Amino acid sequence: MTKKQAGEDLAGRLTRAAVIDAALRVLDERGLDGLSTRAVADRLGVRMNTVLWHVKTKARMLELMADAVLAGIRYDDLPDAPAARARELVGRYRQALLARRDGAALVTGTYPAEPNTLRFADRLVDAFLEAGADERQAAWTAWTVNYFTLGLTQEEQAEGEEDDARLAQAVECGEHPALRRVLPHLRQNFDERFAFGLEAVLSRLPVVDGGRADRP
């Protein structure tokens, strides 16, 4: 294995990219609760100070990791229609989050102004602007879509069958007639819930799939 393959530069020094790659591997193995700069150092076989020299703080490491997660988003073969393009972009964003253990929880806790994050945000806002949104609507729609996707994906990644059973038992035993009525839909398929929520947001755009959206 060459030094470059081992995560070192030409001078044989550990690179920041290698540190972030190791951190993502620790995340996949241990989850967000098990992630620490010490765990990353142990995986690399270096001292913790070496990791901190590259990332400064754990918070900064998490920002760089979150941006690296968004590096998995592809931008090829996007639809020409702006609303369809936005729909596809957000779908790819969700898949990038799902590709990493606790990916949504990781990104939710950060606010990285980094290249991959900014690239995705710029493409998404551009689609909203092309769909006829003004500057404020384009920005706020991007925020809304981001919060919705992160929240639902975080729930999806943390979901357990016991949570479903506990919810059903609590609703059936309590005085919650409205919740009992809709109980079969409260834990519906995450793909369907994602599509429903995304369409609810996109329906507010002035132009959806080449036509005027119905506006209240």
N, C-alpha and C positions, 0 to 999 in steps of 0.2 A: 504494500500500500504506500503510495506516495504521500509526501507531507501535505500536499494540497488536498488529497483524498481524505486525509486524517483530520481535516479542519484547520490546517496551518497555512500561513502565507509562505512566500518563497524564502523568508528568513527563518522559517521554522517556528513562528509564533502563532499561538492560538488566535483565531479570528472571532469577531463578534458574531458573525453568521453561524459559526460552529457552536457557539454558546447558545444561541437561540434555537438552533436545530436540536441540541441536546435537551434544552428546556421543554421543547414540544414533545420529545420522546418521553421525558419524565411525566409530562401531563397525560399522555396516552396511557402510560403504565399505572400511574398512581392517582390520577384525577387532580382537580384544582386544589383540594384540601391537602394533598400530599406533595404539592410543589413547593420547593424552597430553593434558595441559592445554594445551600449546602448540598441538597440532593443533586442539583445540576453539576456542582463541582465533583461530587463523588462519581457521577456517571462519566465525567471527562477525565477523572484521575488527576485532578489538580486541586490546589487549595482554594478555599472560598474567596479569598482576596483576589485571586486571579479572575474569577467570574465577575466579582464586583468591579474590577478595573475596567471591564468591558461594558457593563450595564449600569454601573454606579449604585443603583438601588433595586430592590425587588419590584417596586412599582414601575420603574423604567423598563425592567425586563418584561413585565407583563404587557406594557404598551408595545414593545417590539414584537412580542409573541403574537399579540392580537393582529398587528399589521401583517405578520407572516402568515397567519391564517387566511387573510384576505388575498394573499398572493395566489391562492388556489383558484380564484375566480377567473374564468376564461372570458375573453371579449370577442371571440371569433363567431361568425355565423349568427349574429344578432338580427332580429327582425327589423325591417325598415320602418314600420308603423311605430310611432313613439310609445303608445300605451303598451303595445305588445312587447316592445323592446324593454320597457321598464319592468313588465311582468317577468320576462325571461331573466333580466339582471337580478331581480330580487330572489327568484328561484335558485339561481346559481349561488347567490350569497348564502341562502339557507343551506345549500348542499356543502358549501365550504365550511360552515359552522358545524354541520353534522359530521364532517370528515374527521374532526378531532374530538376526543373525549372532553366533555365539559367545554366545548368550543364556544357555545353561546354565553355561558357564565364568565368565561375568560374575557370575551370582547365586551360584555355588559359592564364590567368593572373598570374599563379603560376609556380614555379619550385621546387616542393617538392621532396627531396631525402628521402622519407618515405617508410615504409614497403610495403604497397599495390601498390604504384607506381612502386617501384623497382621490385616487384614480377612480375607485368605485363610486364615491360620492359624486364626483364630477360627471361621470357617465349617467348616473341616475337622475341628477338634477337637469342635465341637458335634455334627457327624454321628456321630463315634465315640462320644461320650457317649450320644447317643440310641440308638445300636446296642447299648448295654448295657455298654460298657467303663467301668472305673473311671477315676479321674483319672490314675493313673500309666499305665495301658494306653493311654488316649486320647492323652496327651502323647507317649509313646514310639512309638506307632503313627504319629502325625503326623511325628515325626522320621524314622522308618524309611521311610515313603513319600516324604518329601522327599529323603532321601539317595539312594534308589533312582532316583527320577525324574531328579534332577540328574545322577547318574552315567551312566545310560543315554542321556539326551539329549545330554550332553557327548560321549559316544562317537559318537552318531549324527551330530552336527554336525561332528565331526572325521574321520569315516570317509572312506576313499579305497579305490578298487579295488585299489591296490597293497598295502594292508594285508591284504586278503583273500588275495591271491596269496602274500604273504610268510608268512602264517600257515599256509596249506596246504602250502607247500614245507617249512617247518620241521617240521611234524607228520609229513609223509610221509617225510622224510629221517632223522628221529630215532627214538629208541626210546620212542615214546609210544603204545602200543597202545590205551589207553582213549580218548585224544584222537583217534586216527585213526578209531576206531569212531563217535564222535559229531561228527566234523568237519563234516558237512553242516548240523548244527544250531548250530554255534558262532557263525556269522555270519548267523543266521536273520533274517527280516524284523523290523525294529525295532518295528513296531506289534504284532506277535504276541508278541515278547519283553516289551514293556511290559505288555500285557494279562495275560500269564502271571505276571509278577512281582507285579503289583498284586493279582491274585486270591490269590496265595500269602500276601500280607500280610493282605488283608481276611478271609481264611478263619479268621483267629485271633480275629475279633470274636465276642462272645457271640451276636449276632443278625446274620444275613446275609440280606438281601432278604426280611425278614419271618419267617424261620424260624431255629431254633437251628442254629448252626454245629457241625460235628463237631469236637470238641476232643479232642486226645490225652490 
